[in-house]
Amino acid sequence: MNEYQKQKRDNFIKKLVSNSRAILTNQVAIPLGVEKMHKLILWIKHIEPISDIDLSIFDEYYSQTEG
C-alpha cells in the first residue's frame, strides 16, 4: 500500500467512525446509516481490509434489508 492509498484509507476510516457516531446519536436513521456504512466498508476493503474490528453486522443488516 503506497502513501496515497494509506491516506485515502485513513480518511475512509474517519468517515466510518463519524457515521458510527451519527447512527448512535440518532442524527441519521439506522437504514441510511447502515447503507452508508456498507459503502464505506467496501471502499476500505478495496484498499486494504480492516482486520481487527468485526464489521459483519452491517453486511448482515444490509443483505437482509436489500432482499
Buried (B, 14 or more C-beta within 10 A) or exposed (E): EEEEEEEBBEEBBEBBEEBBEBBEEEEBEEEEBBBBBBBBBEBBEEBEEBEEEEBEEBBEBBEEEEE
